[in-house]
Amino acid sequence: MKLSGLVMDPVTNTPIIILKDLEDKNALSIWIGLLEASAIAIEMEKIHVPRPMTHDLLLDTINKAGYEVSRA
């Protein structure tokens, strides 16, 4: 699946990520927290933040140890 979008639920004002399969035939909506939505939006918009976020530190640590994350 791939990230298709990030939207807000108009009723609950809760962020939702939309995942789609690689053929764009099926979609999966997942309600997430505001902090998670913020982190995803920062990555989607390629916004530079002055300090790395926790997941950035973890990925850097994994890469510097000689490993690679191929999927999650």
N, C-alpha and C positions, 0 to 999 in steps of 0.2 A: 504494500500500500504506500501511497505518497500523500503528503500534506497538500490538500487542495485549497483550504482557506481557513480563516479565523473570523468568526462572527459572534455577535452578542444575541442571546435569547431575549427577545423583546418583552417577554412576560416576567422572567425572573432576573433579568439583567446579568445573567451568568455567561461567561465566555464559552464558546463551543468551537472545537476544531473539527474540520471536515476532512476525513481521509477517503481517498478513492483508490480503487485497484488500478493496476497499470493499464488496463484497457478502458478505463472510465465507465465501466458497466455497473459497478456497485459502489455505494458510499456508506461510510460509517461516521456518525456524529458522536462526539464525546464531550460531555460537559466537564470543564476543568476550572481550576481556581484562577483568581486574578493574577497572582504572582507567576503562575505557570504560563498564562496567556501573555503576560508582559514579556517574559523571557523568549517565548516563541515569536512574538511580534518583532522584538529587537533583532532576532536572527533573520526573520523573513525580510525585514527592511534594510538589512546590512548596516545597522546603526552601530557606531563605535562607542563603547562605554569606557570611562577612564579606568575602571577596575574590572578584572575578569569575574564572571559569575561562576558559581560552584561547578556547574557542568562543564564550563570551559577549562577550569583548573583540572578537573578529572580527565578530560580528553587530552590535555597537554601532558599530564603525567603518564597516561597510557602510551601516547605517541613517543615520548622521550625515553620510555622504558623499552622501546623497540617493537611495540605492538600496534595493531591497527584495529579500529572498530569497523567492521564491515556491515553490520546490521544490528538493530536493536529490537 
